[in-house]
Structures are given as structure tokens and as C-alpha cells.
Amino acid sequence: MKKVLLIGGLAVVVAIGIVIWRVWANLDVIVAEIIEETGTEAMQTPVKVSGVKLALTEGKAAIEGLSINNPPGFSDPNVFTLNEIAVDLDLATISNNPIVINEILIRRPEVFFEVNDKNESNLDVLKKRMEANQQGTKEKPKAEAAGEPSGEPIKLIINKVLFEGGHISAKSDLKPDKQLEAKLPRIQMHDLGKSQGGATPAKIAEEITRQLVDQAVQASTKLATQWAIDQAKQKGKEALQKELGKSLDGLLQR
């Protein structure tokens, strides 16, 4: 009987070991799925990830090819593409709540600013959808919330978020033949979630995206304004040259 119990106990241990190994072996995929689910919920538009690489013993993670789809009504597939994301985790806080992330570095982010034929920009529409989702979450009845998993949700504090080497493309359906290109200004954020003693991943995602959207809108507006000024100058120059040409013709005919 003891032998049977021993064999049964070993079988359970082996089975648990196999489950843990499978989870560990597929942890990158699981994390990618969580990012996609959390991001989609926060931004109210599909979020996709090409790949995730984890180095848990070093507190490092790399996320590649994170793309955020355009809201409906715009021609480009994406509004943002975050090509390389490097995460530096404070390992001392891994079992705490909140967990502290020292830095998130986003390299070569791309912003695709677009104005549709209704004169609406994709960044403004995205921001409004996020704000509506946030308001809806605040107003969610307690009865609905009761179905959520019990226990305190995982919270984060992020000491620093940095966007660098970014690029912005801007176009309008009102002028489909013209596309403007410029560098995205370097963006830094600090102490996200710190004042609240930690914030949920969804809230952090909302805050990062909101600040990125605001900076991108400012950069796009500046880009469009400069283009309009350049166009006006060019037209003025052409008009001046035309008038000078007429004057010169008049002088030559005397």
C-alpha cells in the first residue's frame, strides 16, 4: 500500500512538474497574450505583439513589434508601431505589490497621424475612445465587479518611460497626394503610478498612451502648421516673381 501511495505521489509531482515546465517554456507567449489583452482593453482598439523575450533572472524583458490598430474610419492599418521595447524590472519587488519597473525604453516608435474626410484625426478619435472606456470603467456597477477575481489586483510603479528615435508620418484624406514626415520628439515620463501607491497595468497603459498621443498631436500640428507656412511662402514667392516678370516685360516694351 505504501508503495502504491509513493508511486501515486511521484506521479502527481511529475505531473505538476510537467505543467510548470510547459508554463515556463511558453511564458513568453503567455506574456505576449496578456500584453495584447490588456492593451486592447485600455485603448479600445486591437493591440498586437510580434514577440516577447524574457530574462527573468536578470529582471529584463524585450518586446518586439507592438502595434496599435487605427480606430475605424482610417485607411492606415496602425496608428502606432513600437518597434523595440526594453523593460528593466526591480527584482527586489517581484513578490511585492506594487511591482517596481526601473525603466521602459521604447526605441524607434512610429506614429501614423491621419485626418479623414470628416476632418477627424485618428489620434483624437483614439483618445476619446480611451476616455470613454475609462469613464465606463469608473461607472461600472458593483454587481458587475463582483464577478471579477477576488484579491488585490497586481499594481505597478514605473520610474521612467522613454521614447527615442521616433518618426511621425502625417497625411489627410483632404490632400491624399501629400504626406509629411518628421522626427518624433524625445518623450520622457517619470513616476507613473507612484502617487497612488501603484496602478494597474491597464491604467499605466492608458497614461503612457495618453501622453504619447498628446505629444504626437502637438508634433503633428507643428508639422502641418510649418507645411502651411511653407506653402504660403511659396505661393507668395511665385506671386512676387509673377509681378516682377510683368514689370520687367513692361520696362522692355518701352
C-alpha positions in Angstrom: 0.0 0.0 0.0 2.8 2.4 0.9 4.5 1.5 -2.4 1.3 2.4 -4.3 1.0 5.7 -2.4 4.6 6.5 -3.1 4.2 5.8 -6.8 1.0 7.9 -6.8 2.7 10.7 -5.1 5.6 10.6 -7.6 3.1 10.7 -10.4 1.5 13.8 -9.0 4.9 15.5 -8.6 5.9 14.6 -12.1 2.5 15.9 -13.5 2.9 19.2 -11.6 6.5 19.4 -12.9 5.3 19.0 -16.5 2.6 21.7 -16.0 5.2 24.1 -14.6 7.7 23.3 -17.3 5.0 23.9 -20.0 4.1 27.2 -18.5 7.7 28.2 -18.1 8.5 27.1 -21.7 5.6 29.1 -23.0 5.9 32.1 -20.7 7.0 34.5 -23.5 3.8 33.6 -25.4 1.7 34.0 -22.2 3.1 37.4 -21.5 2.5 38.5 -25.2 -1.1 37.4 -24.9 -1.5 39.4 -21.6 0.0 42.5 -23.3 -2.4 42.2 -26.2 -5.4 41.7 -24.0 -4.5 44.5 -21.6 -3.6 46.9 -24.3 -6.7 46.2 -26.4 -8.9 46.8 -23.3 -7.1 50.0 -22.4 -7.0 51.5 -25.9 -10.3 50.2 -27.3 -8.6 49.1 -30.5 -6.7 45.8 -31.3 -3.1 45.6 -30.0 -0.7 43.0 -31.4 2.8 41.9 -30.4 5.3 40.1 -32.7 7.4 38.6 -29.9 8.4 38.7 -26.2 11.8 37.6 -24.8 12.2 37.3 -21.1 15.3 37.1 -18.9 13.7 36.8 -15.5 16.8 36.1 -13.5 18.2 39.4 -14.8 14.9 41.3 -14.5 14.9 42.1 -18.2 12.3 41.8 -20.9 12.2 42.7 -24.6 9.0 43.3 -26.6 9.2 43.4 -30.3 6.8 44.8 -32.9 4.0 46.1 -30.7 1.4 47.6 -33.0 -1.8 49.6 -32.1 -4.5 49.4 -34.8 -6.1 52.6 -36.2 -9.7 53.2 -35.0 -12.4 52.5 -37.6 -12.7 55.1 -40.3 -9.0 55.5 -41.2 -7.0 54.0 -44.1 -3.7 53.1 -42.5 -3.7 49.8 -40.6 -1.9 51.2 -37.5 -1.8 54.4 -35.5 1.3 53.4 -33.6 4.1 50.9 -34.1 6.5 50.5 -31.2 9.4 48.5 -32.7 11.6 47.8 -29.7 10.7 47.9 -26.1 13.2 47.1 -23.3 12.0 46.6 -19.8 14.2 46.8 -16.7 12.5 45.3 -13.6 13.4 45.8 -10.0 13.8 42.2 -8.9 13.7 43.1 -5.3 10.0 44.0 -5.7 8.9 40.9 -7.8 7.0 39.4 -4.9 5.6 42.8 -3.8 2.5 44.7 -4.7 3.2 47.2 -6.3 6.0 45.8 -8.5 8.5 48.4 -9.5 9.9 48.8 -13.0 13.0 50.9 -13.2 12.7 51.8 -16.9 10.8 51.1 -20.0 12.8 52.2 -23.1 10.9 52.4 -26.4 13.2 52.7 -29.5 12.1 53.7 -33.0 8.4 54.3 -32.2 6.4 55.3 -35.3 3.3 57.4 -35.3 0.9 57.4 -38.3 -1.2 60.6 -37.9 -4.2 60.7 -40.3 -7.1 63.1 -40.8 -10.1 61.5 -42.5 -12.6 63.1 -44.9 -14.7 64.2 -41.9 -11.8 66.3 -40.7 -11.3 63.9 -37.7 -7.8 62.8 -36.7 -7.1 59.2 -35.7 -5.2 60.4 -32.6 -8.2 62.4 -31.3 -10.6 59.6 -32.0 -8.3 57.1 -30.2 -8.1 59.5 -27.2 -11.8 59.9 -27.0 -12.4 56.1 -27.1 -9.9 55.6 -24.3 -11.5 58.3 -22.2 -15.0 56.9 -22.8 -13.7 53.4 -21.8 -12.1 54.8 -18.6 -15.3 56.6 -17.7 -17.3 53.4 -18.3 -15.0 51.5 -16.0 -15.4 54.0 -13.2 -19.2 53.8 -13.5 -19.4 50.0 -13.7 -22.0 48.7 -11.2 -20.7 46.8 -8.2 -22.8 43.8 -9.3 -20.7 43.5 -12.4 -17.5 44.0 -10.5 -18.5 41.1 -8.1 -17.8 38.6 -10.9 -14.1 39.7 -11.1 -11.4 37.5 -9.5 -11.0 38.1 -5.7 -7.9 39.6 -4.2 -6.0 42.7 -4.8 -5.0 43.3 -8.4 -1.4 43.5 -9.4 -0.1 47.1 -9.4 2.9 48.7 -10.9 5.1 51.7 -10.4 7.3 52.7 -13.3 10.2 55.1 -12.5 10.9 56.1 -16.1 9.4 55.7 -19.6 11.5 56.9 -22.5 10.6 57.2 -26.2 13.5 57.8 -28.5 14.5 57.7 -32.2 10.8 58.1 -33.2 9.3 59.1 -36.5 5.9 60.6 -37.4 4.1 60.4 -40.7 1.1 62.7 -41.3 -1.5 62.7 -44.0 -5.0 63.9 -44.7 -7.8 62.5 -46.9 -8.5 66.1 -47.9 -5.0 66.2 -49.5 -4.3 62.5 -50.4 -1.3 63.3 -52.6 0.6 65.0 -49.7 2.4 63.1 -46.8 4.5 64.9 -44.3 7.4 63.2 -42.5 9.3 64.3 -39.4 11.1 63.1 -36.3 9.1 62.4 -33.2 10.4 64.5 -30.3 12.0 62.6 -27.4 9.4 61.8 -24.8 10.1 61.1 -21.1 7.7 60.2 -18.3 8.5 59.6 -14.7 7.0 58.0 -11.6 3.9 56.5 -13.2 1.6 55.1 -10.6 3.8 56.3 -7.7 1.4 58.9 -6.2 -1.3 56.3 -5.9 0.9 53.7 -4.4 0.8 51.7 -7.6 -1.6 51.5 -10.6 -3.0 48.6 -12.6 -1.3 47.7 -15.9 -4.4 48.9 -17.7 -4.2 52.3 -16.0 -0.5 52.6 -16.7 -1.1 51.7 -20.4 -3.7 54.4 -20.6 -1.4 57.0 -19.1 1.5 56.2 -21.3 -0.7 56.1 -24.4 -2.4 59.4 -23.4 0.9 61.2 -23.1 2.2 59.7 -26.3 -1.0 60.8 -28.1 -0.7 64.3 -26.7 2.9 64.6 -27.8 2.1 63.2 -31.2 -0.8 65.6 -31.7 1.5 68.5 -30.8 4.2 67.3 -33.2 1.7 66.7 -36.0 0.1 70.1 -35.5 3.5 71.8 -35.6 4.4 69.8 -38.8 1.1 70.7 -40.5 1.5 74.4 -39.5 5.0 74.6 -40.8 3.9 73.0 -44.1 1.1 75.5 -44.4 3.5 78.4 -43.8 6.0 77.0 -46.3 3.1 76.7 -48.9 2.0 80.3 -48.2 5.6 81.5 -48.6 6.0 79.5 -51.8 2.8 81.0 -53.2 3.8 84.5 -52.2 7.2 83.9 -53.8 5.6 82.7 -57.0 3.2 85.7 -57.0 6.1 88.1 -56.4 8.0 86.5 -59.2 5.0 86.8 -61.5 4.6 90.5 -60.7 8.3 91.2 -61.2 8.1 89.4 -64.5 5.2 91.7 -65.6 7.1 94.8 -64.5 10.2 93.6 -66.4 8.1 93.0 -69.5 6.7 96.5 -69.2 10.1 98.0 -69.0 11.4 96.1 -72.0 8.4 97.2 -74.1 9.1 100.9 -73.5 
